[in-house]
Amino acid sequence: MADIVLKVVAEAFIKGRDIMDTGVAMVGLEGDNAFCGDCGREMMHQVPIRTMLVNMLYRCSCGALNEVPKDS
């Protein structure tokens, strides 16, 4: 599994996508560790974010909207 720094997305580019607030942190059973592209906080731990088939945005507690980079 990998550590992934998510890409910050400006509010103007939401384009109707769903936004998930990760709260303090999301914890899964097996997968990647995802970090906010703005503040660097670990937003998700052991979550299979690269294999999810949704084009979702993830809101960090700092307020930044993040997406999985296309090259991850």
Secondary structure, 3 states (H helix, E strand, C coil): CCEEECEEECHHHCCCCCEEECCCCEECCCCEEEECCCCCCEEEEEECHHHCCCCCEEECCCCCEEECCCCC
